[in-house]
Amino acid sequence: MKSLKIFFVGIPLLIIALAFVSSSVYAQAKSSFPSKTDFFQLDLLGQLYFVNGSELKKYSKDAVLLNTFSNLYLGDITSLDVSDPMNILLYYDDNNQIILLDNQLAVKNSPIDLSELGYEQASLVCLSYNNGFWLFDPISQALIRFNNLLDETDNSGNILNVTGYQIQPVQLIERDNQVILRDNKYGIFVFDRFGNYIKRIPFVNIDDLYIRSGQWQILKNDTNLFFNPLTMQIDTIPLLYNNVNEIRINKNRIYYRNNKNNFFYHDL
C-alpha cells in the first residue's frame, strides 16, 4: 500500500505549522504554508487560500502569508470562490449569508442575506460574471442568478423537469460561460450562463472537481483525471499518495489535502 510521506524524489517538503503573527509582521513571517486546512483554493495568479473554521488566510505562491480574514459572528466558512482574485466570495451556510472580499481580503459589502432575497435554504453559492452570483435552491430545485445590484436575472426552472433527475448537488461553479452543478449520484450537470440546461456528464461519486483554462481536473479514488469536455478525451494519472480529497496543479507544483486535512505539496 502506498504510504503518505512528505518527501518527493528525496527532497523534504516544506510543510511547517505556521504560528500566529499580527498584520504588522506579515513581511517577516517564515515562508511556509499551513500544515492543516479544512479546505483550500488556488487562484489564477498562483495564490493560495486556506480555510480553517471561520478564518481565511491568503498566501503567495512562495508561501508568504499575505492577508487574513475572519468574521466570528457569521461562523464557519462553508465555501470559497476565488475564480476572480479581485472579488472573492465567502458563503456561510449556517447563516445563509455571503460576503465579498477584495484582493486584500478587505470586506467589499455588507453581508448579503439570501433569506432577504427570498431563498431561505440555499445550499450552494458561487461567483458569476460581472460581479454577480449563482445559488442553488433545493426547495424549487433551481439555479438562480443575481447581478451586483442583487436583482434576480436568470432562473433555470425546476431541474428535475428539465433533466429528469432529482439531484442533491455538492458543488456549484461558473467557468468558461458555463454553470456546473456536481451531484454525487447522477454526475455533473452543465448549464449555459443564462441557466439553460446543456448536458449531463456521468462522472459520479468523485472527490473533487477543479476547472481551469478549459481543462477539467477530476479527482476520484486517488486518481487524477484530466478531462476535455469538448473532445471527451480523458487522461488518467494515478497519484503518489492515498486518501487525497483535494488537488490543485499550478505550473510546476501540485498541492494536496488528504482526508485528515493535512496539506502538503511537491514540485514537479
C-alpha positions as CSV (number, residue, x, y, z in Angstrom):
1,M,0.0,0.0,0.0
2,K,1.3,3.5,-0.7
3,S,2.4,5.4,2.3
4,L,1.7,9.1,2.8
5,K,5.1,10.7,3.1
6,I,6.2,14.3,2.9
7,F,9.1,13.5,0.6
8,F,9.4,13.6,-3.2
9,V,12.4,12.3,-5.1
10,G,14.4,12.6,-1.9
11,I,13.6,16.2,-1.2
12,P,11.8,17.1,2.1
13,L,8.6,19.1,1.5
14,L,8.3,22.4,3.2
15,I,5.3,21.7,5.4
16,I,5.7,23.6,8.7
17,A,2.9,24.6,11.1
18,L,2.6,28.4,10.9
19,A,2.5,30.3,14.2
20,F,0.1,33.2,14.5
21,V,1.5,36.6,13.6
22,S,-0.1,40.0,13.5
23,S,-0.5,42.0,10.4
24,S,2.4,44.3,11.3
25,V,4.9,41.4,10.9
26,Y,3.5,39.6,7.9
27,A,6.5,40.5,5.9
28,Q,8.7,38.9,8.5
29,A,6.7,35.6,8.6
30,K,8.6,32.5,7.8
31,S,7.7,31.2,4.3
32,S,5.6,28.2,5.0
33,F,2.1,27.1,4.2
34,P,-0.3,25.8,7.0
35,S,0.1,22.1,7.7
36,K,-3.7,21.7,8.2
37,T,-6.7,23.1,6.5
38,D,-10.4,22.4,6.2
39,F,-10.2,23.2,2.5
40,F,-8.1,25.3,0.2
41,Q,-8.2,27.1,-3.2
42,L,-5.8,28.3,-5.8
43,D,-6.4,31.4,-7.9
44,L,-5.3,32.3,-11.4
45,L,-2.3,34.2,-10.1
46,G,-1.0,31.1,-8.2
47,Q,-2.0,32.5,-4.8
48,L,-3.4,30.0,-2.2
49,Y,-6.3,30.4,0.2
50,F,-6.7,28.3,3.3
51,V,-9.9,28.0,5.4
52,N,-9.9,26.8,9.0
53,G,-13.3,27.3,10.7
54,S,-14.1,31.0,10.4
55,E,-10.6,32.0,9.3
56,L,-9.4,32.6,5.8
57,K,-5.6,33.0,5.1
58,K,-4.1,34.1,1.8
59,Y,-0.6,33.1,0.8
60,S,1.7,33.9,-2.1
61,K,3.0,31.1,-4.3
62,D,6.2,31.4,-2.3
63,A,4.3,30.5,0.9
64,V,4.4,34.0,2.4
65,L,1.3,34.9,4.5
66,L,-0.3,38.0,2.8
67,N,-3.7,38.6,4.5
68,T,-6.2,37.1,6.9
69,F,-9.9,37.5,7.3
70,S,-12.4,36.2,9.9
71,N,-16.0,37.0,10.9
72,L,-16.8,35.2,14.1
73,Y,-20.4,36.4,14.0
74,L,-21.2,34.5,10.8
75,G,-19.5,31.3,12.0
76,D,-17.5,28.8,9.9
77,I,-16.9,29.4,6.2
78,T,-18.8,26.8,4.1
79,S,-17.4,27.5,0.7
80,L,-14.9,29.9,-1.0
81,D,-14.8,31.1,-4.7
82,V,-11.6,32.7,-5.8
83,S,-12.2,32.5,-9.6
84,D,-11.9,36.3,-9.6
85,P,-8.9,37.3,-7.3
86,M,-10.3,40.8,-7.1
87,N,-13.8,39.6,-6.0
88,I,-13.6,36.7,-3.5
89,L,-16.8,35.1,-2.4
90,L,-17.3,33.5,1.0
91,Y,-20.5,31.6,1.8
92,Y,-21.8,30.9,5.3
93,D,-24.4,28.2,5.2
94,D,-25.4,28.4,8.9
95,N,-26.5,32.0,8.4
96,N,-27.4,31.8,4.7
97,Q,-25.1,34.8,4.0
98,I,-22.5,35.9,1.5
99,I,-19.5,38.2,2.0
100,L,-17.4,39.6,-0.9
101,L,-13.8,40.5,-0.3
102,D,-11.2,42.4,-2.4
103,N,-7.7,41.1,-3.2
104,Q,-6.5,42.3,0.2
105,L,-9.3,40.3,1.9
106,A,-11.0,43.5,2.9
107,V,-14.8,43.5,3.0
108,K,-16.4,45.0,-0.1
109,N,-20.0,44.9,1.1
110,S,-22.4,44.3,4.0
111,P,-23.2,40.6,4.3
112,I,-25.8,39.5,1.7
113,D,-28.6,37.7,3.4
114,L,-30.1,35.2,0.9
115,S,-33.2,34.9,3.0
116,E,-34.0,38.6,2.3
117,L,-33.7,37.7,-1.4
118,G,-36.4,35.0,-1.0
119,Y,-34.2,31.9,-0.6
120,E,-34.0,30.8,3.0
121,Q,-32.5,27.4,2.3
122,A,-29.9,28.0,-0.4
123,S,-27.4,25.2,-0.3
124,L,-24.7,26.2,-2.8
125,V,-23.3,29.6,-4.0
126,C,-20.7,30.7,-6.5
127,L,-19.4,33.8,-8.3
128,S,-20.8,34.8,-11.7
129,Y,-19.7,37.2,-14.4
130,N,-19.8,41.0,-13.8
131,N,-19.7,40.6,-10.0
132,G,-22.9,38.5,-9.9
133,F,-23.5,35.2,-8.2
134,W,-25.4,32.0,-8.6
135,L,-27.2,30.0,-5.9
136,F,-28.9,26.6,-5.9
137,D,-32.3,26.4,-4.1
138,P,-33.2,22.9,-3.0
139,I,-36.8,23.9,-2.5
140,S,-37.5,24.9,-6.0
141,Q,-34.7,22.7,-7.4
142,A,-33.4,25.6,-9.4
143,L,-30.3,27.6,-10.2
144,I,-30.9,31.4,-9.7
145,R,-28.5,34.2,-10.7
146,F,-28.3,37.7,-9.1
147,N,-26.4,40.6,-10.5
148,N,-24.2,43.0,-8.5
149,L,-27.3,45.1,-7.6
150,L,-29.0,42.0,-6.1
151,D,-31.6,41.8,-8.9
152,E,-32.6,38.3,-10.0
153,T,-31.6,37.9,-13.6
154,D,-31.7,34.2,-14.5
155,N,-33.5,31.1,-13.3
156,S,-33.0,27.6,-14.6
157,G,-36.5,26.4,-13.6
158,N,-37.0,23.1,-11.8
159,I,-34.0,21.0,-12.7
160,L,-36.0,17.8,-12.3
161,N,-38.4,19.0,-15.0
162,V,-35.6,19.8,-17.5
163,T,-33.2,16.9,-16.8
164,G,-35.3,14.1,-15.4
165,Y,-33.1,13.9,-12.3
166,Q,-33.8,14.8,-8.7
167,I,-30.4,16.0,-7.6
168,Q,-28.7,16.9,-4.3
169,P,-25.7,18.8,-5.7
170,V,-22.5,19.2,-3.6
171,Q,-20.7,21.8,-5.8
172,L,-21.6,24.8,-7.9
173,I,-19.1,26.7,-10.1
174,E,-19.2,29.0,-13.2
175,R,-16.4,28.7,-15.7
176,D,-16.0,29.4,-19.4
177,N,-19.5,30.8,-19.7
178,Q,-21.0,27.7,-18.3
179,V,-22.5,26.8,-14.9
180,I,-21.6,23.5,-13.4
181,L,-23.6,21.5,-10.8
182,R,-21.9,18.4,-9.4
183,D,-24.1,15.7,-7.9
184,N,-22.6,12.6,-6.3
185,K,-25.3,10.2,-7.5
186,Y,-26.0,11.4,-11.0
187,G,-22.9,13.2,-12.2
188,I,-22.1,16.7,-13.5
189,F,-24.8,18.9,-15.0
190,V,-23.8,21.7,-17.4
191,F,-25.9,24.8,-18.0
192,D,-25.1,27.9,-20.1
193,R,-24.6,31.4,-18.5
194,F,-28.3,32.0,-18.5
195,G,-29.2,28.8,-16.7
196,N,-30.3,26.8,-19.7
197,Y,-29.6,23.1,-19.4
198,I,-27.0,21.7,-21.9
199,K,-26.0,18.2,-20.8
200,R,-25.1,15.7,-18.1
201,I,-21.6,14.2,-17.8
202,P,-21.8,10.9,-15.9
203,F,-18.9,11.3,-13.5
204,V,-20.3,10.1,-10.2
205,N,-19.0,9.8,-6.7
206,I,-15.9,11.9,-7.4
207,D,-13.9,13.5,-4.6
208,D,-13.1,16.9,-6.2
209,L,-13.7,18.9,-9.4
210,Y,-11.5,21.8,-10.5
211,I,-11.8,23.6,-13.8
212,R,-9.0,25.9,-15.1
213,S,-8.4,27.2,-18.6
214,G,-11.0,24.8,-20.1
215,Q,-9.3,21.8,-18.6
216,W,-11.4,19.7,-16.1
217,Q,-9.4,18.1,-13.3
218,I,-11.4,15.3,-11.7
219,L,-10.2,13.5,-8.6
220,K,-11.5,10.1,-7.8
221,N,-10.1,7.2,-5.7
222,D,-6.6,8.8,-5.6
223,T,-6.5,9.1,-9.4
224,N,-6.4,12.5,-11.2
225,L,-8.4,12.6,-14.4
226,F,-7.8,15.3,-16.9
227,F,-11.0,15.6,-18.9
228,N,-11.6,17.7,-22.1
229,P,-15.4,18.4,-22.2
230,L,-15.2,19.3,-25.9
231,T,-13.4,16.2,-27.2
232,M,-14.5,13.9,-24.2
233,Q,-10.8,12.8,-24.0
234,I,-9.7,11.5,-20.6
235,D,-6.1,11.2,-19.4
236,T,-5.6,9.3,-16.2
237,I,-2.8,9.9,-13.7
238,P,-2.6,7.9,-10.5
239,L,-1.4,9.9,-7.5
240,L,1.6,9.1,-5.3
241,Y,-0.5,9.3,-2.2
242,N,-3.5,7.7,-0.5
243,N,-6.8,9.3,0.7
244,V,-6.5,12.6,-1.2
245,N,-9.6,14.8,-1.0
246,E,-8.4,17.9,-2.9
247,I,-5.7,18.5,-5.5
248,R,-4.7,21.7,-7.4
249,I,-2.0,22.0,-10.0
250,N,-0.2,25.2,-10.8
251,K,2.6,25.1,-13.4
252,N,5.3,23.0,-11.8
253,R,3.7,22.3,-8.4
254,I,1.0,20.1,-7.1
255,Y,-0.9,20.9,-3.9
256,Y,-2.9,18.3,-1.9
257,R,-5.3,17.9,1.1
258,N,-5.9,14.4,2.4
259,N,-8.8,13.1,4.4
260,K,-7.2,14.1,7.7
261,N,-7.0,17.7,6.5
262,N,-3.2,17.6,6.1
263,F,-1.9,20.0,3.5
264,F,1.2,19.2,1.5
265,Y,2.7,19.7,-1.9
266,H,5.6,18.8,-4.2
267,D,7.3,20.3,-7.2
268,L,7.3,18.6,-10.5
